[in-house]
Amino acid sequence: MKVFRIIICLAISVLFLSGALAGAASPSETDRKDLKLRLAFCAIRGISNPPKVEPVTKNMTLASGDKLKVLLEFSRKCFVYLIHENAQGEVALLFPYSIKQFDTDYQTSRKYTVPKGEAWFQLDTSTGLETFYLLASDQRLLDVEYMYQQYASAKPPEKAELAGRMVSEIRGMGEKYFASAEKGQILVRNDLSRGFERATGADLTDISGFTREIAFKSFFTETFVVEHR
């Protein structure tokens, strides 16, 4: 069985945007303005018997057939995007499940899993870098949405250039916010596309026990870079 060594490089960048206040706000007033995102990124090893869920960590070794899943939840309405870029430079919007979801079925205090329901992504035999971009904002990222819609509807010869533009835009946002003054505050920490296949008969497992909760004012971004060797 071919083994993939997965190196998770987390690049976390957060920007706090707040207007000038006429008077000093009390701690309780400040807390109420925070957006809070709960995030879990977990794996099930194929060699585990019975199957065991564990958080994805740095320098983690996974094999073909191992499964991955993401959980997202937010306490106040914000706009969360999870975008996957594979080793071939192709991109896929994993969350929201479609852009229309923001207008039709998007709720606070609800657990959203990627992939949906009981399914997990399963590592296939493709190798190379798999990058996951997580973006959360108090406003819709219309430029990102527009670029993805252009990419999704483009003809194959045009896709590579459009994907490159989109990834460049996302990385630029991350660099800009990482260079800003303040970072997101992790409040709680409990101890997909090519490169993945949808697992059939996946185990019904709750991964919420592996979430970490992050508070931010206006924007939060985290990047997971997964290397298959």
Secondary structure, DSSP 8 states (H G I E B T S, - for coil): --EEEE--EEEEEEE------SS---HHHHHHH-EEEEEEEEEE-TT-SS--EEE--TTEEEETT-EEEEEEEESS--EEEEEEE-TTS-EEEEESSSTTHHHHS--TT--EEESSTT--EEE-S--EEEEEEEEEESS--HHHHHHHHHHHHS-HHHHHHHHHHHHHHHHHHHHHHHTSS---EEEEE----TTEEE-TT------GGG-EEEEESSEEEEEEEEEE-
